[in-house]
Amino acid sequence: MVEILAIATVIAPVTSGVVQAVKKASGIDKRFLPLLAVIVGIFLGFAAFFTDASLGERIWAGGISGLASVGLFELGKQTSKGDEK
């Protein structure tokens, strides 16, 4: 479990960056961004060969990183709205 969370911690910022790049480039509807983040996270987890984790653990870590990247973006958005008041 600790290894899955460690991998997700490394992948989450990359997932967030890729999702933001796709959002800017394609103009995808905002409703589908969390789904896109999970899919990108799973793909990045699948491609994370820098660990000794099994394929299943890497895919789980990718899914968790996708969910975490959405939460990270929403937290940053809410914080910036609070600063504008």
N, C-alpha and C positions, 0 to 999 in steps of 0.2 A: 504494500500500500504506500509506503514511504517513497519507494522508487517511482510509482505512478505519479504521485504529487510533485516530486522533484522534476520529472520530465515535463509535466503540465506547466510548471512554473517557468521553465525555459521556453516552451513553445508558445505560451499565451501572448507575449508581446509581438511575436512574429505573426501569429494568427490575427491579432488586432490590426497590425500594419497591412497585411494582405487584404483583409476585409475592407479597410478604409480605401486602399488603392482600387479595389474592384468597384466600390461604391462611387468613387470620383470618376472612374473611367467609363462605367457603364450606365450610371443613373438608375441602378436597381431600386425597386420599391423598398422603402424602409421596413415594411412588414416582414420581408424575407431575410433581413440581415442576420438575425439570430440563427436561422437555419443555415445560411451561408457560412457563418462563423463556425458552427459545429462541423459542417462538411469540410471546410478548410482545415480545421483543427485535426479531424480524423485523418485527412490526407497527410498533414505534416507529421502526425504521430506515426503513421505508416512508414513515412520516409525517414524517421529518426533512427538511423543506423548507428549513431554515436553512443548508444547505450547497449548494455548486455541484456536488456529486458526482452521478454518474448514478444511476439507480434501482437498477441491479445492485450498485453499490458501497454504497449505503445499506442494501440488504437484507443484504449480506454483513456490514456493520458491525453491523446489528441482531442477526444470528445470533451473531456473536462477542461482542456485549454480553450476550446471554442466557447464553452459556457462562461468560463472565467473572463475571456476577452470581452464578451458582451457586457458582463457586469463591470469590468474595469472601465469600459467606455462610458457606460451609463453613470458611474460614480463620478468620472471626470466631467461629464456634461452637467450633472446636478451641482457639483462644486462650482463650476464656472457660472451657473445661473445664480448661485448664492452670492458670488462676488459682485455681480452687477447691481444688486439691490442697494 
